[in-house]
């Protein structure tokens, strides 16, 4: 699974909104939404920033989805 797909599934499963992540990280919610849909790539540092802003359970969910591939 691509990281953007795992990110989308994680946000959906944990009911996390792009707007909440935008406030927590300083990234634009539109940028987060475009990445989530696979329409825009992110530099690894920005993705890591997003993952760090997630609750621990959501972080684990994301990494487990990525590791399955």
C-alpha positions as CSV (number, residue, x, y, z in Angstrom):
1,X,0.0,0.0,0.0
2,X,1.3,3.4,-0.9
3,X,1.9,5.8,2.0
4,X,-0.9,8.2,0.8
5,X,-3.4,5.3,0.8
6,X,-2.3,4.3,4.3
7,X,-2.6,7.9,5.4
8,X,-6.1,8.2,4.0
9,X,-7.3,4.9,5.6
10,X,-5.8,6.0,8.9
11,X,-7.5,9.4,8.9
12,X,-10.8,7.7,8.0
13,X,-10.5,5.0,10.6
14,X,-9.7,7.4,13.4
15,X,-12.0,10.2,12.2
16,X,-9.3,12.7,11.9
17,X,-9.9,15.8,9.8
18,X,-7.3,17.5,7.5
19,X,-8.2,20.8,9.1
20,X,-7.2,19.5,12.6
21,X,-3.9,18.3,11.2
22,X,-3.3,21.6,9.5
23,X,-3.7,23.5,12.7
24,X,-1.4,21.1,14.5
25,X,1.3,21.1,11.8
26,X,1.1,24.5,10.0
27,X,0.5,22.8,6.7
28,X,-2.5,23.8,4.6
29,X,-5.5,21.6,4.8
30,X,-5.8,21.7,1.0
31,X,-2.3,20.3,0.7
32,X,-3.1,17.5,3.2
33,X,-6.3,16.7,1.4
34,X,-4.6,16.5,-2.0
35,X,-1.9,14.2,-0.6
36,X,-4.6,12.1,1.0
37,X,-6.3,11.6,-2.4
38,X,-3.0,10.8,-4.1
39,X,-3.1,14.1,-6.2
40,X,0.0,15.6,-4.6
41,X,3.2,14.2,-3.2
42,X,4.8,15.4,0.0
43,X,8.4,15.6,1.0
44,X,9.2,13.0,3.6
45,X,9.8,15.6,6.3
46,X,6.2,16.9,5.9
47,X,4.8,13.4,5.9
48,X,6.7,12.7,9.1
49,X,5.4,15.9,10.6
50,X,1.8,14.8,9.8
51,X,2.3,11.4,11.3
52,X,3.8,12.8,14.5
53,X,0.7,15.0,14.9
54,X,-1.5,11.9,14.9
55,X,-2.6,10.2,18.2
56,X,-0.4,7.2,19.0
57,X,-3.1,4.7,18.0
58,X,-3.4,6.3,14.6
59,X,0.4,6.4,14.1
60,X,0.5,2.7,14.8
61,X,-2.3,2.1,12.4
62,X,-0.5,4.0,9.6
63,X,2.8,2.2,10.1
64,X,1.1,-1.2,10.2
65,X,-0.7,-0.5,6.9
66,X,2.5,0.6,5.3
67,X,4.5,-2.4,6.7
68,X,2.0,-4.9,5.2
69,X,3.3,-4.3,1.7
